[in-house]
């Protein structure tokens, strides 16, 4: 089992222990809500491993959509953070 931190960037974080990174992504996706903030997966030391960025516009056909909130916006697919 591996430990991760889900950071919903709205004051809510959650420490979870799962078998792998795919399981933590699934856990985060199940808890995504319309917060207008990006979601981060961090290691136990707080380093960002993956981010799903909030896009405050309606998704277009060529967007990589992970979770959509109608015309209000969407979360993009998981990606490594920008440096």
Helices and strands as residue ranges (DSSP letters): E 2-7, E 13-18, H 21-31, E 39-42, E 48-52, E 54-55, E 65-68, G 70-72, E 74-76
